[in-house]
């Protein structure tokens, strides 16, 4: 019912920058919270950052001051600007959205397939 397409991952040197994008499409009436999570090898998935429909943001302490989340409501797209990247930021990054469906007015949670970010020299 809702598809998420992520892009922007890749290999970057420590101190570098990347920008991730996640575009949502499908049976969308409204998108509420949008966010990014990550899962490093051998670790559990963790919250990176979220943004509400009103623009309020929340960040994990480990990325505060380095990462910035934003959204374009007209394009149903959320972005993650990642600066000053560190090797410990290496992970698969997953987009997450909470959507009210136009088909049945229910509110559901959707995940992207993930995009790999590798920070290494």
Rosetta blueprint (number, residue, H / E / L):
1 X L
2 X E
3 X E
4 X E
5 X E
6 X E
7 X E
8 X L
9 X L
10 X E
11 X E
12 X E
13 X L
14 X L
15 X L
16 X L
17 X L
18 X E
19 X E
20 X E
21 X E
22 X E
23 X E
24 X E
25 X E
26 X E
27 X L
28 X E
29 X E
30 X E
31 X E
32 X E
33 X E
34 X E
35 X E
36 X E
37 X E
38 X E
39 X E
40 X L
41 X L
42 X L
43 X L
44 X L
45 X L
46 X E
47 X E
48 X E
49 X E
50 X E
51 X E
52 X L
53 X L
54 X L
55 X L
56 X L
57 X E
58 X E
59 X E
60 X L
61 X H
62 X H
63 X H
64 X L
65 X L
66 X L
67 X E
68 X E
69 X E
70 X E
71 X E
72 X E
73 X H
74 X H
75 X H
76 X L
77 X E
78 X E
79 X E
80 X E
81 X E
82 X E
83 X L
84 X L
85 X L
86 X L
87 X H
88 X H
89 X H
90 X L
91 X E
92 X E
93 X E
94 X E
95 X E
96 X E
97 X E
98 X E
99 X E
100 X E
101 X E
102 X L
103 X L
104 X L
105 X L
106 X L
107 X E
108 X E
109 X E
110 X E
111 X E
112 X L
113 X L
114 X L
115 X E
116 X E
117 X E
118 X E
119 X E
120 X L
121 X L
